[in-house]
Amino acid sequence: MLLNIYHVMEVNPQKWPKTNIAGAKAFADFMVSKETQEIVKTYGVEKYGSPLFFPDAGKKVEDLGK
């Protein structure tokens, strides 16, 4: 199985001062929210019979892809 992991993280505002800190935090919070992780978990199921992605927010390394 191909495990292709994606992450979201906020950059250091001291290193990148022109960054939209509030927008970055809002986006990161949105991506790891329970509601968004449920969308990720079910995406593709209706069309392909199984999910195209596996949400991993808050998971341990050994549980990735499950």
ZATORMAR-99750 format. One record per atom (N, C-alpha, C, CB): residue number from 1; atom name; x, y, z; residue in one letter. Coordinates in nm, 2 decimals, padded with zeros to 4 digits, always signed. Atoms other than C-alpha are relative to their C-alpha. Glycine has a CB too. Layout:
! residues N
(r NUM,"CA",(X,Y,Z),"a"),
...
This chain:
! residues 66
(r 1,"N",(+00.08,-00.12,+00.00),"m"),
(r 1,"CA",(+00.00,+00.00,+00.00),"m"),
(r 1,"C",(+00.09,+00.12,+00.00),"m"),
(r 1,"CB",(-00.10,+00.00,+00.12),"m"),
(r 2,"N",(-00.07,-00.13,+00.00),"l"),
(r 2,"CA",(+00.12,+00.35,-00.08),"l"),
(r 2,"C",(-00.06,+00.09,+00.10),"l"),
(r 2,"CB",(-00.01,+00.06,-00.14),"l"),
(r 3,"N",(+00.04,-00.09,-00.10),"l"),
(r 3,"CA",(+00.10,+00.57,+00.22),"l"),
(r 3,"C",(+00.06,+00.14,-00.03),"l"),
(r 3,"CB",(+00.04,-00.05,+00.14),"l"),
(r 4,"N",(-00.04,-00.13,+00.04),"n"),
(r 4,"CA",(+00.11,+00.93,+00.11),"n"),
(r 4,"C",(-00.05,+00.10,+00.10),"n"),
(r 4,"CB",(-00.05,+00.04,-00.14),"n"),
(r 5,"N",(+00.04,-00.09,-00.11),"i"),
(r 5,"CA",(+00.10,+01.16,+00.42),"i"),
(r 5,"C",(+00.01,+00.14,-00.03),"i"),
(r 5,"CB",(+00.08,-00.04,+00.12),"i"),
(r 6,"N",(+00.00,-00.14,+00.01),"y"),
(r 6,"CA",(+00.01,+01.52,+00.41),"y"),
(r 6,"C",(-00.01,+00.07,+00.14),"y"),
(r 6,"CB",(-00.11,+00.05,-00.10),"y"),
(r 7,"N",(+00.01,-00.07,-00.13),"h"),
(r 7,"CA",(+00.05,+01.77,+00.69),"h"),
(r 7,"C",(-00.03,+00.14,-00.02),"h"),
(r 7,"CB",(+00.13,-00.02,+00.08),"h"),
(r 8,"N",(+00.02,-00.14,+00.00),"v"),
(r 8,"CA",(-00.05,+02.12,+00.78),"v"),
(r 8,"C",(+00.07,+00.05,+00.12),"v"),
(r 8,"CB",(-00.16,+00.04,+00.00),"v"),
(r 9,"N",(-00.07,-00.06,-00.12),"m"),
(r 9,"CA",(+00.17,+02.34,+01.00),"m"),
(r 9,"C",(+00.01,+00.15,-00.03),"m"),
(r 9,"CB",(+00.13,-00.07,+00.02),"m"),
(r 10,"N",(-00.02,-00.14,+00.00),"e"),
(r 10,"CA",(+00.20,+02.70,+01.08),"e"),
(r 10,"C",(+00.15,+00.04,+00.00),"e"),
(r 10,"CB",(-00.07,+00.07,+00.12),"e"),
(r 11,"N",(-00.14,-00.04,+00.00),"v"),
(r 11,"CA",(+00.53,+02.88,+01.00),"v"),
(r 11,"C",(+00.03,+00.09,+00.11),"v"),
(r 11,"CB",(+00.03,+00.06,-00.14),"v"),
(r 12,"N",(-00.05,-00.09,-00.10),"n"),
(r 12,"CA",(+00.74,+03.07,+01.24),"n"),
(r 12,"C",(-00.02,+00.15,-00.04),"n"),
(r 12,"CB",(+00.14,-00.03,+00.04),"n"),
(r 13,"N",(+00.02,-00.14,+00.04),"p"),
(r 13,"CA",(+00.62,+03.44,+01.23),"p"),
(r 13,"C",(+00.12,+00.08,+00.01),"p"),
(r 13,"CB",(-00.12,+00.05,+00.07),"p"),
(r 14,"N",(-00.12,-00.08,-00.02),"q"),
(r 14,"CA",(+00.96,+03.56,+01.35),"q"),
(r 14,"C",(+00.09,-00.02,-00.12),"q"),
(r 14,"CB",(+00.07,-00.05,+00.13),"q"),
(r 15,"N",(-00.09,+00.02,+00.12),"k"),
(r 15,"CA",(+01.13,+03.40,+01.05),"k"),
(r 15,"C",(-00.07,+00.05,-00.13),"k"),
(r 15,"CB",(+00.02,-00.16,-00.02),"k"),
(r 16,"N",(+00.08,-00.04,+00.11),"w"),
(r 16,"CA",(+00.85,+03.49,+00.81),"w"),
(r 16,"C",(-00.10,+00.11,+00.04),"w"),
(r 16,"CB",(-00.08,-00.12,-00.07),"w"),
(r 17,"N",(+00.08,-00.10,-00.06),"p"),
(r 17,"CA",(+00.71,+03.82,+00.93),"p"),
(r 17,"C",(-00.12,+00.05,-00.08),"p"),
(r 17,"CB",(+00.08,+00.12,+00.03),"p"),
(r 18,"N",(+00.11,-00.04,+00.08),"k"),
(r 18,"CA",(+00.48,+03.88,+00.64),"k"),
(r 18,"C",(-00.11,-00.10,-00.01),"k"),
(r 18,"CB",(+00.05,+00.04,-00.14),"k"),
(r 19,"N",(+00.10,+00.10,+00.00),"t"),
(r 19,"CA",(+00.28,+03.57,+00.71),"t"),
(r 19,"C",(-00.13,+00.04,+00.06),"t"),
(r 19,"CB",(+00.06,-00.13,+00.07),"t"),
(r 20,"N",(+00.13,-00.03,-00.06),"n"),
(r 20,"CA",(-00.09,+03.59,+00.78),"n"),
(r 20,"C",(-00.02,-00.10,+00.11),"n"),
(r 20,"CB",(-00.12,-00.02,-00.11),"n"),
(r 21,"N",(+00.00,+00.09,-00.11),"i"),
(r 21,"CA",(-00.06,+03.43,+01.12),"i"),
(r 21,"C",(-00.14,-00.04,+00.04),"i"),
(r 21,"CB",(+00.06,+00.07,+00.12),"i"),
(r 22,"N",(+00.13,+00.03,-00.03),"a"),
(r 22,"CA",(-00.43,+03.45,+01.20),"a"),
(r 22,"C",(-00.07,-00.10,-00.10),"a"),
(r 22,"CB",(-00.09,+00.12,+00.02),"a"),
(r 23,"N",(+00.05,+00.08,+00.10),"g"),
(r 23,"CA",(-00.52,+03.30,+00.87),"g"),
(r 23,"C",(+00.06,-00.14,+00.00),"g"),
(r 23,"CB",(+00.02,+00.06,-00.14),"g"),
(r 24,"N",(-00.07,+00.13,-00.01),"a"),
(r 24,"CA",(-00.26,+03.02,+00.90),"a"),
(r 24,"C",(-00.06,-00.08,+00.12),"a"),
(r 24,"CB",(+00.15,+00.02,+00.02),"a"),
(r 25,"N",(+00.05,+00.07,-00.12),"k"),
(r 25,"CA",(-00.39,+02.93,+01.25),"k"),
(r 25,"C",(-00.14,-00.05,-00.03),"k"),
(r 25,"CB",(+00.00,+00.09,+00.12),"k"),
(r 26,"N",(+00.13,+00.04,+00.03),"a"),
(r 26,"CA",(-00.75,+02.93,+01.13),"a"),
(r 26,"C",(-00.01,-00.12,-00.10),"a"),
(r 26,"CB",(-00.08,+00.12,-00.06),"a"),
(r 27,"N",(+00.00,+00.10,+00.10),"f"),
(r 27,"CA",(-00.67,+02.71,+00.83),"f"),
(r 27,"C",(+00.05,-00.14,+00.07),"f"),
(r 27,"CB",(+00.10,+00.03,-00.12),"f"),
(r 28,"N",(-00.05,+00.12,-00.07),"a"),
(r 28,"CA",(-00.46,+02.46,+01.05),"a"),
(r 28,"C",(-00.11,-00.06,+00.09),"a"),
(r 28,"CB",(+00.13,+00.03,+00.08),"a"),
(r 29,"N",(+00.10,+00.04,-00.08),"d"),
(r 29,"CA",(-00.74,+02.45,+01.30),"d"),
(r 29,"C",(-00.12,-00.07,-00.07),"d"),
(r 29,"CB",(-00.06,+00.11,+00.09),"d"),
(r 30,"N",(+00.11,+00.06,+00.08),"f"),
(r 30,"CA",(-01.00,+02.38,+01.03),"f"),
(r 30,"C",(+00.04,-00.13,-00.05),"f"),
(r 30,"CB",(-00.02,+00.10,-00.12),"f"),
(r 31,"N",(-00.04,+00.13,+00.06),"m"),
(r 31,"CA",(-00.79,+02.10,+00.87),"m"),
(r 31,"C",(+00.00,-00.11,+00.10),"m"),
(r 31,"CB",(+00.14,+00.02,-00.06),"m"),
(r 32,"N",(-00.01,+00.11,-00.10),"v"),
(r 32,"CA",(-00.75,+01.91,+01.20),"v"),
(r 32,"C",(-00.13,-00.01,+00.08),"v"),
(r 32,"CB",(+00.11,+00.02,+00.09),"v"),
(r 33,"N",(+00.13,+00.01,-00.07),"s"),
(r 33,"CA",(-01.11,+01.97,+01.32),"s"),
(r 33,"C",(-00.06,-00.13,-00.02),"s"),
(r 33,"CB",(-00.09,+00.12,-00.04),"s"),
(r 34,"N",(+00.08,+00.13,+00.01),"k"),
(r 34,"CA",(-01.33,+01.67,+01.38),"k"),
(r 34,"C",(-00.08,-00.01,-00.12),"k"),
(r 34,"CB",(-00.08,-00.02,+00.13),"k"),
(r 35,"N",(+00.09,-00.01,+00.11),"e"),
(r 35,"CA",(-01.57,+01.78,+01.11),"e"),
(r 35,"C",(+00.08,-00.02,-00.13),"e"),
(r 35,"CB",(-00.08,+00.13,+00.00),"e"),
(r 36,"N",(-00.08,+00.01,+00.12),"t"),
(r 36,"CA",(-01.30,+01.82,+00.84),"t"),
(r 36,"C",(+00.07,-00.14,-00.01),"t"),
(r 36,"CB",(+00.11,+00.11,+00.00),"t"),
(r 37,"N",(-00.06,+00.14,+00.00),"q"),
(r 37,"CA",(-01.13,+01.49,+00.94),"q"),
(r 37,"C",(-00.10,-00.10,-00.05),"q"),
(r 37,"CB",(+00.06,-00.03,+00.13),"q"),
(r 38,"N",(+00.11,+00.09,+00.04),"e"),
(r 38,"CA",(-01.47,+01.32,+00.89),"e"),
(r 38,"C",(-00.02,+00.01,-00.15),"e"),
(r 38,"CB",(-00.13,+00.03,+00.07),"e"),
(r 39,"N",(+00.01,-00.02,+00.14),"i"),
(r 39,"CA",(-01.49,+01.47,+00.54),"i"),
(r 39,"C",(+00.11,-00.07,-00.07),"i"),
(r 39,"CB",(+00.00,+00.15,-00.04),"i"),
(r 40,"N",(-00.12,+00.06,+00.06),"v"),
(r 40,"CA",(-01.14,+01.35,+00.46),"v"),
(r 40,"C",(-00.02,-00.15,+00.00),"v"),
(r 40,"CB",(+00.13,+00.04,+00.07),"v"),
(r 41,"N",(+00.02,+00.15,-00.02),"k"),
(r 41,"CA",(-01.23,+01.00,+00.59),"k"),
(r 41,"C",(-00.10,-00.06,-00.09),"k"),
(r 41,"CB",(-00.04,-00.02,+00.15),"k"),
(r 42,"N",(+00.10,+00.06,+00.09),"t"),
(r 42,"CA",(-01.53,+00.96,+00.37),"t"),
(r 42,"C",(+00.01,+00.04,-00.15),"t"),
(r 42,"CB",(-00.14,+00.04,+00.05),"t"),
(r 43,"N",(-00.01,-00.05,+00.13),"y"),
(r 43,"CA",(-01.41,+01.14,+00.06),"y"),
(r 43,"C",(+00.04,-00.12,-00.10),"y"),
(r 43,"CB",(+00.11,+00.10,-00.01),"y"),
(r 44,"N",(-00.02,+00.11,+00.10),"g"),
(r 44,"CA",(-01.43,+00.90,-00.24),"g"),
(r 44,"C",(-00.08,-00.13,+00.02),"g"),
(r 44,"CB",(+00.14,-00.03,-00.01),"g"),
(r 45,"N",(+00.07,+00.13,-00.03),"v"),
(r 45,"CA",(-01.63,+00.63,-00.07),"v"),
(r 45,"C",(-00.12,-00.02,-00.09),"v"),
(r 45,"CB",(-00.04,+00.00,+00.15),"v"),
(r 46,"N",(+00.12,+00.01,+00.08),"e"),
(r 46,"CA",(-01.95,+00.70,-00.26),"e"),
(r 46,"C",(+00.03,-00.04,-00.14),"e"),
(r 46,"CB",(-00.08,+00.13,+00.00),"e"),
(r 47,"N",(-00.04,+00.03,+00.14),"k"),
(r 47,"CA",(-01.78,+00.69,-00.60),"k"),
(r 47,"C",(+00.08,-00.12,-00.02),"k"),
(r 47,"CB",(+00.07,+00.13,-00.05),"k"),
(r 48,"N",(-00.10,+00.11,+00.02),"y"),
(r 48,"CA",(-01.50,+00.44,-00.55),"y"),
(r 48,"C",(-00.02,-00.12,+00.10),"y"),
(r 48,"CB",(+00.13,+00.06,+00.02),"y"),
(r 49,"N",(+00.03,+00.11,-00.09),"g"),
(r 49,"CA",(-01.63,+00.22,-00.26),"g"),
(r 49,"C",(+00.10,+00.00,+00.12),"g"),
(r 49,"CB",(+00.02,-00.13,-00.07),"g"),
(r 50,"N",(-00.09,-00.02,-00.11),"s"),
(r 50,"CA",(-01.34,+00.32,-00.03),"s"),
(r 50,"C",(+00.06,+00.14,+00.00),"s"),
(r 50,"CB",(+00.11,-00.11,-00.01),"s"),
(r 51,"N",(-00.05,-00.14,-00.01),"p"),
(r 51,"CA",(-01.18,+00.64,+00.09),"p"),
(r 51,"C",(+00.12,+00.02,-00.08),"p"),
(r 51,"CB",(+00.02,+00.04,+00.15),"p"),
(r 52,"N",(-00.13,-00.03,+00.07),"l"),
(r 52,"CA",(-00.91,+00.81,-00.11),"l"),
(r 52,"C",(+00.11,+00.05,+00.09),"l"),
(r 52,"CB",(-00.03,+00.11,-00.11),"l"),
(r 53,"N",(-00.10,-00.05,-00.10),"f"),
(r 53,"CA",(-00.75,+00.95,+00.20),"f"),
(r 53,"C",(-00.04,-00.05,+00.14),"f"),
(r 53,"CB",(+00.00,+00.16,+00.00),"f"),
(r 54,"N",(+00.02,+00.04,-00.13),"f"),
(r 54,"CA",(-00.71,+00.86,+00.56),"f"),
(r 54,"C",(+00.04,+00.11,+00.10),"f"),
(r 54,"CB",(+00.09,-00.13,+00.04),"f"),
(r 55,"N",(-00.03,-00.11,-00.09),"p"),
(r 55,"CA",(-00.73,+01.13,+00.82),"p"),
(r 55,"C",(+00.10,-00.04,+00.11),"p"),
(r 55,"CB",(-00.12,+00.06,+00.07),"p"),
(r 56,"N",(-00.10,+00.04,-00.10),"d"),
(r 56,"CA",(-00.43,+01.13,+01.06),"d"),
(r 56,"C",(+00.02,+00.10,+00.12),"d"),
(r 56,"CB",(+00.13,-00.02,-00.06),"d"),
(r 57,"N",(-00.02,-00.10,-00.10),"a"),
(r 57,"CA",(-00.48,+01.43,+01.29),"a"),
(r 57,"C",(-00.01,-00.07,+00.14),"a"),
(r 57,"CB",(-00.11,+00.11,-00.01),"a"),
(r 58,"N",(+00.00,+00.05,-00.13),"g"),
(r 58,"CA",(-00.39,+01.33,+01.64),"g"),
(r 58,"C",(+00.04,-00.15,+00.01),"g"),
(r 58,"CB",(-00.13,+00.01,+00.06),"g"),
(r 59,"N",(-00.04,+00.15,-00.01),"k"),
(r 59,"CA",(-00.28,+00.97,+01.55),"k"),
(r 59,"C",(+00.15,-00.02,+00.03),"k"),
(r 59,"CB",(-00.04,-00.06,-00.14),"k"),
(r 60,"N",(-00.14,+00.04,-00.02),"k"),
(r 60,"CA",(+00.03,+00.79,+01.65),"k"),
(r 60,"C",(+00.06,-00.05,-00.13),"k"),
(r 60,"CB",(+00.01,-00.10,+00.11),"k"),
(r 61,"N",(-00.06,+00.04,+00.13),"v"),
(r 61,"CA",(+00.28,+00.70,+01.38),"v"),
(r 61,"C",(-00.04,-00.14,-00.04),"v"),
(r 61,"CB",(+00.16,+00.00,+00.02),"v"),
(r 62,"N",(+00.04,+00.14,+00.03),"e"),
(r 62,"CA",(+00.19,+00.33,+01.41),"e"),
(r 62,"C",(-00.15,-00.02,-00.05),"e"),
(r 62,"CB",(+00.02,-00.09,+00.12),"e"),
(r 63,"N",(+00.14,+00.01,+00.04),"d"),
(r 63,"CA",(-00.18,+00.41,+01.34),"d"),
(r 63,"C",(-00.02,+00.08,-00.13),"d"),
(r 63,"CB",(-00.08,+00.06,+00.11),"d"),
(r 64,"N",(+00.02,-00.07,+00.13),"l"),
(r 64,"CA",(-00.12,+00.61,+01.02),"l"),
(r 64,"C",(-00.05,-00.09,-00.11),"l"),
(r 64,"CB",(+00.13,+00.07,-00.04),"l"),
(r 65,"N",(+00.05,+00.08,+00.11),"g"),
(r 65,"CA",(-00.31,+00.48,+00.72),"g"),
(r 65,"C",(-00.11,-00.10,+00.04),"g"),
(r 65,"CB",(+00.11,-00.08,-00.06),"g"),
(r 66,"N",(+00.11,+00.09,-00.05),"k"),
(r 66,"CA",(-00.58,+00.31,+00.93),"k"),
(r 66,"C",(-00.13,+00.08,+00.02),"k"),
(r 66,"CB",(+00.04,-00.07,+00.13),"k"),
